[in-house]
Amino acid sequence: MKRQLTQILNLPGVSVKSHKNWEQTLVLEIQNQSKTAQCPHCKQISHRLHQNHFSLIKDLPWGEQEVLLRVNRRQFKCDNCVKP
């Protein structure tokens, strides 16, 4: 089921980790498949995870169901410029 939901979302580099039905709402927990991120300051690739922030984003409805995306917004720490 997760694979089909990932294909339906059609977001490159993103996969559905889990899904829950809650009343009239479908909550999809999605995650970035990349284990690295590019520093916005110096553009160097970082592997060091600094912290996680989870956000709920309202997506377009799926028929009569409201759809929420639970996204883990990971923040990496740069070894080059030492900024998160």
C-alpha positions in Angstrom: 0.0 0.0 0.0 2.8 2.4 0.8 4.4 1.9 -2.6 1.1 2.7 -4.3 0.6 5.9 -2.2 4.2 6.9 -3.1 3.5 6.5 -6.8 0.2 8.4 -6.5 1.8 11.4 -4.7 4.5 11.5 -7.5 7.0 13.5 -5.5 10.6 12.8 -6.7 12.8 11.6 -3.9 10.0 11.3 -1.4 8.3 8.1 -0.1 5.3 7.4 2.1 6.5 5.9 5.5 3.0 5.3 7.0 -0.6 6.2 6.6 -3.5 6.6 9.0 -7.3 7.2 8.5 -8.6 9.5 11.2 -12.4 10.4 10.9 -12.6 12.1 7.4 -8.9 12.7 7.2 -6.1 10.7 5.6 -2.7 11.4 7.2 0.4 10.4 5.1 3.7 10.5 6.8 6.3 11.2 4.1 10.1 11.2 4.2 12.9 12.4 2.0 14.9 9.4 0.7 18.2 11.3 0.6 20.5 10.9 3.6 22.3 14.2 2.8 21.5 17.9 2.2 23.3 20.8 0.6 24.3 23.7 2.9 22.4 26.8 1.8 25.4 29.0 2.8 28.5 27.3 1.3 26.7 24.6 -0.9 28.8 21.7 0.6 27.0 18.4 1.1 26.4 17.5 4.7 25.7 14.0 6.3 25.4 15.3 9.9 21.8 15.5 11.1 21.3 18.4 13.5 17.6 18.1 14.4 14.2 17.1 13.2 11.0 19.2 12.8 7.7 17.7 12.0 5.1 19.7 10.1 1.5 19.0 8.9 0.8 20.3 5.4 -2.7 20.3 4.0 -2.8 18.7 0.5 -5.6 18.6 -2.0 -8.6 16.4 -0.9 -8.8 12.8 -2.1 -12.4 12.5 -3.0 -14.4 13.4 0.1 -11.3 12.9 2.4 -9.1 15.7 3.6 -5.4 14.8 3.1 -2.6 15.9 5.5 1.1 15.3 4.8 3.2 14.8 7.9 6.7 15.9 6.9 10.0 15.5 8.7 11.9 18.7 7.9 15.4 17.6 8.8 18.1 20.2 9.5 21.7 19.2 8.8 24.8 20.7 10.4 27.6 21.8 7.9 31.1 20.8 8.7 32.5 23.4 6.5 30.9 26.6 7.7 29.6 25.2 11.0 26.0 26.4 10.5 22.9 24.4 10.9 
